[in-house]
Amino acid sequence: MNNIEVKGLSVSYERKRVLTNIHMSIDQGHVYGVIGPNGAGKSTLFKSILGLIDINAGSIKIMDNDIEDVRKKVAYVPQKDDVDWSFPATVMDIILMGRYPYKGIFQRINKEDVQIAMSALEDLGIPELKNRQIGELSGGQQQRVFLARALCQQADIFFLDEPFVGVDITTEEKIIGLLKKLASEGKTLLVVHHDLSTVGEYFDKIILLNQRLIAYGDTQSTFTQENIAKCYGPQLTILHKTGGLNY
């Protein structure tokens, strides 16, 4: 089943084209790795699908709807640099924000919401952090908190922009294990990722992007030396090759 349908998407910033004529269908129940060099438009792709920026051309449907009609079923974990870590909020405050899409103007957080938040904390292995200020946390803990907020939202589609930046290997393995579990439950996950050596292990499908769509599909057939070379061009000599890539 197609969860996301992108047709002819083009985006420019200050007359500079960032994405050009992107066409793709995203199926539910998979973990997609979104791969490409710096400046390839990966974050722009996410923000376009989420309706956070204006697009120049094209159409985007999520579960056959416009984003505004299904927004509460779509969760977004932004890059760490996009978050104000000095904001005076506790871990529980942040995670409970995942319940806000389900609340009317005068509805308050209730006992059920708190139980859902605690379940998300348990899933990420951080219940002891619930009363900590977010600015006091390590990078790995911060990433777990924002993923817990996405879980608390009980979304069907998750966008994670570089969730493994600044985290230790234990946290990374914990997160990818959780993402695979969500996919097995029919959720759809798109993850911006930079470490080419773990692509084959982490993702069952990939999107190779460099301002235009290079290729997308099953990792085994799409993550090839030819497609990687097309995607990274001269940067490939910098990235290449620790022996971890599985062509």
C-alpha positions in Angstrom: 0.0 0.0 0.0 1.3 3.5 -0.9 1.5 5.7 2.2 3.1 8.6 0.5 2.8 9.6 -3.2 5.1 12.4 -4.5 4.6 13.6 -8.1 6.8 16.1 -9.8 8.1 17.8 -6.6 10.4 20.8 -7.2 11.6 23.2 -4.5 13.8 26.3 -4.7 15.4 28.5 -2.1 16.2 32.1 -3.2 16.1 31.0 -6.9 18.4 28.1 -6.2 16.8 24.8 -7.2 17.1 22.3 -4.3 14.9 19.5 -5.5 14.0 18.8 -9.1 11.0 16.8 -10.4 10.9 14.1 -7.7 8.5 11.2 -8.3 8.2 8.4 -5.9 5.8 6.1 -3.9 6.5 5.2 -0.3 5.0 1.9 0.9 3.9 1.2 4.4 5.6 -1.2 6.8 9.2 -0.4 5.9 12.2 1.5 7.2 13.5 3.8 4.4 17.0 5.2 4.5 17.2 8.6 2.9 20.8 8.8 1.6 22.8 11.5 -0.2 25.6 14.0 0.2 25.4 17.3 2.1 23.2 19.7 0.3 21.3 17.0 -1.5 17.9 18.2 -0.3 17.1 15.4 2.2 15.8 17.7 4.9 14.0 19.8 2.2 12.3 16.6 1.0 11.0 16.0 4.5 9.8 19.5 5.1 8.1 19.6 1.7 6.1 16.4 2.4 5.2 17.7 5.9 4.0 21.0 4.5 6.5 23.0 6.4 7.9 24.9 3.4 6.4 26.1 0.1 7.0 24.0 -3.1 7.4 25.3 -6.6 5.7 22.5 -8.4 4.3 19.0 -7.9 1.8 17.3 -5.6 2.1 15.3 -2.4 -0.5 12.9 -1.0 -0.2 11.1 2.4 -2.6 8.2 2.8 -4.5 9.7 -0.2 -5.0 13.0 1.7 -3.4 16.4 2.0 -1.0 16.7 5.0 -3.4 18.9 6.9 -6.0 16.2 7.0 -3.7 13.6 8.4 -1.1 15.6 10.3 -1.8 14.0 13.7 -0.8 10.6 12.2 2.5 11.9 10.9 5.4 12.4 13.4 8.6 14.4 12.8 11.9 14.2 14.6 13.9 17.2 13.4 17.7 17.6 13.4 19.2 18.4 16.8 20.3 21.8 15.5 16.7 22.7 14.9 15.8 22.3 18.6 16.1 25.0 21.3 17.7 23.0 24.0 17.6 25.9 26.5 13.8 25.8 26.5 12.7 25.4 30.1 10.9 22.1 29.7 11.2 18.6 31.3 11.5 15.4 29.4 7.9 14.6 30.3 6.7 18.0 29.0 8.4 17.4 25.7 7.0 13.8 25.3 3.5 14.9 26.2 3.6 17.3 23.2 3.0 14.2 21.2 -0.6 14.2 22.6 -1.4 17.7 21.6 -2.7 16.9 18.1 -5.5 14.9 19.8 -6.6 17.7 22.1 -9.2 20.4 21.5 -8.6 24.0 22.5 -9.8 23.5 26.1 -8.9 19.9 26.6 -6.1 19.1 29.1 -3.6 16.3 29.3 -5.3 13.4 31.2 -4.3 10.2 32.9 -4.4 8.2 29.7 -2.0 10.6 28.0 0.4 10.3 30.8 0.2 6.5 30.6 1.0 6.6 26.8 3.9 8.9 27.5 5.3 6.6 30.2 5.0 3.7 27.8 7.0 5.6 25.2 9.7 6.4 27.9 9.9 2.7 28.7 10.2 1.7 25.0 13.2 4.0 24.7 14.7 2.9 28.0 14.7 6.4 29.7 11.9 6.4 32.3 14.3 7.7 34.9 14.7 10.9 32.9 11.1 12.0 33.0 11.7 15.0 35.4 15.0 16.1 33.9 15.4 19.4 32.0 16.1 18.7 28.3 19.1 20.9 28.3 20.8 18.7 30.9 20.7 15.6 28.7 23.4 14.0 26.6 23.0 13.9 22.9 21.9 10.3 22.9 19.3 11.0 25.6 18.0 14.0 23.7 17.4 11.9 20.6 15.6 9.3 22.6 13.3 11.9 24.1 12.3 13.3 20.7 11.7 9.8 19.4 9.6 9.1 22.5 7.5 12.2 21.7 6.9 10.7 18.2 5.9 7.4 19.7 3.6 9.2 22.2 1.8 10.7 19.1 0.9 7.2 18.0 1.6 8.1 14.4 1.5 5.9 11.4 4.3 7.6 9.5 7.6 8.8 11.1 10.1 11.2 9.6 13.5 11.2 11.4 16.1 13.7 10.3 19.6 12.4 11.3 18.5 10.6 14.5 21.9 9.0 15.0 24.0 12.1 15.1 25.7 12.5 18.4 24.5 9.2 19.9 26.6 6.3 21.2 26.4 2.9 19.5 24.2 1.4 22.2 21.6 4.1 21.7 21.8 3.8 17.9 21.2 0.0 18.1 18.3 0.7 20.5 16.7 3.2 18.1 17.1 1.1 15.0 15.7 -2.0 16.8 12.6 0.1 17.7 12.2 1.4 14.2 12.3 -2.1 12.8 9.7 -3.2 15.3 7.4 -0.3 14.3 7.8 -1.3 10.7 6.8 -4.8 11.5 3.6 -3.3 13.0 2.8 -1.6 9.7 4.3 1.8 10.4 6.2 3.7 7.8 9.6 5.2 8.7 11.9 7.5 6.7 15.3 8.2 8.2 18.0 10.6 6.9 21.3 8.7 7.4 24.9 9.3 6.6 26.9 6.2 7.5 27.0 4.2 4.3 28.5 1.2 6.1 25.3 0.5 8.0 22.8 1.1 5.3 22.4 -2.6 4.4 21.9 -3.6 8.0 19.5 -0.8 9.0 17.2 -0.3 6.0 15.1 -2.6 3.9 14.4 0.2 1.4 16.4 3.3 0.5 16.0 6.6 -1.3 19.2 7.9 -3.0 18.9 11.7 -3.4 21.1 14.4 -4.8 18.7 17.3 -5.7 17.1 14.8 -8.1 16.0 11.3 -7.3 18.9 9.0 -8.2 17.1 5.7 -7.3 14.8 4.2 -4.7 13.6 0.8 -3.8 14.7 -2.4 -2.0 18.1 -1.9 -0.5 19.5 -5.1 -1.8 18.9 -4.1 -5.4 19.2 -0.3 -5.2 22.2 0.3 -2.9 24.7 -0.5 -5.7 28.1 0.8 -6.5 26.7 2.4 -9.7 23.9 4.2 -7.9 26.1 5.4 -5.0 28.6 6.8 -7.5 25.8 8.6 -9.3 24.5 10.0 -6.0 27.8 11.1 -4.5 30.0 11.9 -7.5 33.3 13.4 -6.4 32.3 13.1 -2.7 32.5 9.4 -3.0 36.3 9.4 -2.8 36.0 11.0 0.6 33.4 8.5 1.9 34.8 5.4 0.2 35.1 2.7 1.6 35.8 1.1 4.9 34.8 -2.4 3.9 31.4 -2.1 5.5 29.5 -1.5 2.3 27.6 -4.4 0.9 27.3 -3.9 -2.9 
